[in-house]
């Protein structure tokens, strides 16, 4: 089974997504979606992704709650900055943050978390120096941003992926 369908969960998820997007479970939609998901799985085999380990579900749930709260808080802060531009002098800038995490899945999750949070964008990752460049819309204290990224996001992601 693994030889014909190397990633069965990925294939099933892709097929389900295909059927949902097409809003149809006709034989043609199932056949075409099945062929597309099988083709995508074969391409994934050619890419040879590294094996991932996912541990500590409790840490993941805590991180998800923390990220959701931070996204809501950041939405409010960015909305205040945009809707009341003269209230406070805004200074955007870049922060270079050294990372201890090396796992590619953990780094990808960190990039998604940082970029999904309004007011911040993951700009660059330097794998030789293991640093990330972060752009912050309202930069007040660089050290505080380093501590937030390392303590709130990197440390839990390391517990989950490494």
Kinemage of the C-alpha trace (Angstrom):
@kinemage 1
@onewidth
@group {chain A} dominant
@subgroup {mainchain}
@vectorlist {calphas} color= white
{ca unk a 1} P 0.000 0.000 0.000
{ca unk a 2} L 2.832 2.419 0.844
{ca unk a 3} L 4.404 1.795 -2.549
{ca unk a 4} L 1.244 2.802 -4.450
{ca unk a 5} L 0.167 5.497 -2.038
{ca unk a 6} L 3.211 6.769 -0.114
{ca unk a 7} L 1.312 9.427 1.892
{ca unk a 8} L -2.224 8.115 2.434
{ca unk a 9} L -3.309 10.849 4.868
{ca unk a 10} L -2.078 13.594 2.538
{ca unk a 11} L -3.880 11.946 -0.388
{ca unk a 12} L -7.108 11.662 1.604
{ca unk a 13} L -6.886 15.278 2.764
{ca unk a 14} L -6.207 16.515 -0.765
{ca unk a 15} L -9.098 14.495 -2.160
{ca unk a 16} L -11.433 15.804 0.557
{ca unk a 17} L -10.318 19.378 -0.137
{ca unk a 18} L -10.854 18.847 -3.865
{ca unk a 19} L -14.375 17.574 -3.311
{ca unk a 20} L -15.198 20.417 -0.928
{ca unk a 21} L -13.905 23.053 -3.330
{ca unk a 22} L -15.813 21.522 -6.235
{ca unk a 23} L -18.945 21.113 -4.095
{ca unk a 24} L -19.553 17.775 -5.749
{ca unk a 25} L -19.120 14.090 -5.027
{ca unk a 26} L -19.868 12.976 -8.565
{ca unk a 27} L -17.815 10.089 -9.977
{ca unk a 28} L -15.948 12.487 -12.268
{ca unk a 29} L -14.986 14.802 -9.396
{ca unk a 30} L -13.849 11.830 -7.299
{ca unk a 31} L -11.816 10.383 -10.187
{ca unk a 32} L -10.178 13.685 -11.088
{ca unk a 33} L -9.524 14.547 -7.434
{ca unk a 34} L -8.076 11.093 -6.823
{ca unk a 35} L -5.709 11.437 -9.765
{ca unk a 36} L -4.651 14.926 -8.644
{ca unk a 37} L -4.034 13.793 -5.057
{ca unk a 38} L -2.083 10.724 -6.241
{ca unk a 39} L 0.022 12.933 -8.515
{ca unk a 40} L 0.678 15.362 -5.672
{ca unk a 41} L 1.794 12.484 -3.429
{ca unk a 42} L 4.187 11.225 -6.091
{ca unk a 43} L 5.662 14.716 -6.398
{ca unk a 44} L 6.004 14.813 -2.611
{ca unk a 45} L 7.978 11.551 -2.743
{ca unk a 46} L 10.328 13.144 -5.279
{ca unk a 47} L 10.860 16.120 -2.938
{ca unk a 48} L 11.871 13.706 -0.146
{ca unk a 49} L 10.727 15.711 2.883
{ca unk a 50} L 12.531 15.006 6.171
{ca unk a 51} L 10.717 12.864 8.712
{ca unk a 52} L 8.837 14.947 11.228
{ca unk a 53} L 8.052 14.146 14.827
{ca unk a 54} L 5.098 15.781 16.498
{ca unk a 55} L 5.069 15.533 20.290
{ca unk a 56} L 3.358 17.067 23.305
{ca unk a 57} L -0.194 17.889 22.316
{ca unk a 58} L -0.711 19.880 25.522
{ca unk a 59} L 2.085 22.285 24.510
{ca unk a 60} L 0.508 22.643 21.047
{ca unk a 61} L -2.866 23.535 22.555
{ca unk a 62} L -1.294 26.073 24.908
{ca unk a 63} L 0.667 27.590 22.035
{ca unk a 64} L -2.459 27.788 19.878
{ca unk a 65} L -4.314 29.676 22.625
{ca unk a 66} L -1.347 32.008 23.103
{ca unk a 67} L -1.068 32.672 19.352
{ca unk a 68} L -4.807 33.317 19.025
{ca unk a 69} L -4.705 35.795 21.927
{ca unk a 70} L -1.675 37.530 20.411
{ca unk a 71} L -3.359 37.792 17.000
{ca unk a 72} L -6.431 39.399 18.579
{ca unk a 73} L -4.287 41.792 20.647
{ca unk a 74} L -2.150 42.693 17.620
{ca unk a 75} L -5.246 43.268 15.464
{ca unk a 76} L -6.486 45.797 17.985
{ca unk a 77} L -3.086 47.497 18.273
{ca unk a 78} L -2.637 47.772 14.486
{ca unk a 79} L -6.192 49.048 14.064
{ca unk a 80} L -5.490 51.735 16.682
{ca unk a 81} L -2.285 52.723 14.876
{ca unk a 82} L -4.055 53.018 11.558
{ca unk a 83} L -7.243 54.708 12.750
{ca unk a 84} L -5.478 57.198 15.066
{ca unk a 85} L -2.264 58.074 13.221
{ca unk a 86} L -1.438 61.284 15.121
{ca unk a 87} L -1.898 59.873 18.607
{ca unk a 88} L 1.627 58.492 18.911
{ca unk a 89} L 4.775 58.581 16.801
{ca unk a 90} L 5.153 55.176 15.153
{ca unk a 91} L 8.593 53.771 14.411
{ca unk a 92} L 8.784 50.623 12.350
{ca unk a 93} L 11.991 48.668 12.108
{ca unk a 94} L 13.836 45.388 11.763
{ca unk a 95} L 14.947 43.089 14.568
{ca unk a 96} L 17.597 40.397 14.148
{ca unk a 97} L 16.721 37.427 16.360
{ca unk a 98} L 19.121 34.518 17.001
{ca unk a 99} L 17.311 31.167 16.946
{ca unk a 100} L 18.226 27.906 18.638
{ca unk a 101} L 15.683 25.867 16.679
{ca unk a 102} L 16.966 23.909 13.662
{ca unk a 103} L 13.971 21.721 12.790
{ca unk a 104} L 12.531 22.788 9.405
{ca unk a 105} L 8.953 22.072 10.497
{ca unk a 106} L 9.402 24.136 13.649
{ca unk a 107} L 10.914 26.994 11.647
{ca unk a 108} L 8.029 26.847 9.182
{ca unk a 109} L 5.522 26.943 12.044
{ca unk a 110} L 7.356 29.899 13.578
{ca unk a 111} L 7.285 31.714 10.242
{ca unk a 112} L 3.539 31.118 9.941
{ca unk a 113} L 2.880 32.302 13.495
{ca unk a 114} L 4.958 35.464 13.123
{ca unk a 115} L 3.533 36.369 9.725
{ca unk a 116} L -0.064 35.650 10.808
{ca unk a 117} L 0.316 38.118 13.671
{ca unk a 118} L -0.634 41.601 12.435
{ca unk a 119} L 2.185 44.126 12.597
{ca unk a 120} L 4.990 41.584 12.193
{ca unk a 121} L 6.521 39.893 9.164
{ca unk a 122} L 9.228 37.210 8.941
{ca unk a 123} L 11.579 38.751 6.392
{ca unk a 124} L 14.582 36.446 6.195
{ca unk a 125} L 16.199 33.397 7.746
{ca unk a 126} L 19.967 32.986 7.643
{ca unk a 127} L 20.688 29.284 8.143
{ca unk a 128} L 24.452 29.777 8.451
{ca unk a 129} L 24.075 32.125 11.434
{ca unk a 130} L 20.685 30.725 12.503
{ca unk a 131} L 19.066 34.138 12.721
{ca unk a 132} L 15.737 35.467 11.573
{ca unk a 133} L 15.045 39.014 10.473
{ca unk a 134} L 11.714 40.302 11.738
{ca unk a 135} L 9.968 43.481 10.607
{ca unk a 136} L 7.819 45.140 13.261
{ca unk a 137} L 5.274 47.843 12.426
{ca unk a 138} L 5.521 49.589 15.807
{ca unk a 139} L 8.993 48.871 17.188
{ca unk a 140} L 9.486 50.180 20.706
{ca unk a 141} L 12.006 47.781 22.263
{ca unk a 142} L 14.114 45.323 20.240
{ca unk a 143} L 15.104 43.278 23.291
{ca unk a 144} L 11.460 42.792 24.189
{ca unk a 145} L 10.703 41.434 20.693
{ca unk a 146} L 13.642 39.025 20.924
{ca unk a 147} L 12.342 37.761 24.249
{ca unk a 148} L 8.761 37.416 22.957
{ca unk a 149} L 9.825 35.364 19.940
{ca unk a 150} L 12.198 33.139 21.907
{ca unk a 151} L 10.060 32.586 25.028
{ca unk a 152} L 6.521 32.619 23.667
{ca unk a 153} L 7.023 30.863 20.332
{ca unk a 154} L 10.439 29.265 19.797
{ca unk a 155} L 10.685 27.408 23.108
{ca unk a 156} L 7.243 25.696 22.814
{ca unk a 157} L 7.878 24.858 19.162
{ca unk a 158} L 11.178 23.249 20.136
{ca unk a 159} L 9.317 21.116 22.687
{ca unk a 160} L 6.908 20.002 19.977
{ca unk a 161} L 9.278 19.388 17.057
{ca unk a 162} L 12.718 18.632 18.504
